[in-house]
């Protein structure tokens, strides 16, 4: 009985986390406004306080990138729904583009990976592969691959 209750509570907790991750449609991959951090997440249709002359580059859960330009009253992001799988991938990509957390490292600190070997960043060419590499423990290679992917897929202006 207790095991079933624990499993049920764990299921509800995971559903809540997945629902929160799926609620965001865009992540910031570049911003000329210092008040908007890289890795910030926004819903489609949200109003963003972006001053005139500032730009914001966003990635949608589908992988499409857009650039919005600031206006006097801010800008409203385009409405777009993401599929669940895309939203989960976007949550992982958000971890990659967000500023790194500062964690204490000792001289014995080592990165753990699933297979012990990380792929070359140049061989990781899709967003799904980038997310998998990051989840496998190769954060630096995933970050390099994502930067290369973003450079190869310029944003469209809205």
Secondary structure as UniProt FT lines:
FT   HELIX           2..22
FT   STRAND          26..31
FT   TURN            34..35
FT   TURN            38..39
FT   STRAND          41..42
FT   TURN            44..45
FT   STRAND          47..48
FT   TURN            52..53
FT   STRAND          55..60
FT   TURN            61..62
FT   STRAND          65..69
FT   TURN            72..73
FT   STRAND          75..76
FT   HELIX           84..97
FT   TURN            107..108
FT   HELIX           121..123
FT   HELIX           127..135
FT   TURN            136..137
FT   HELIX           139..152
FT   STRAND          156..157
//
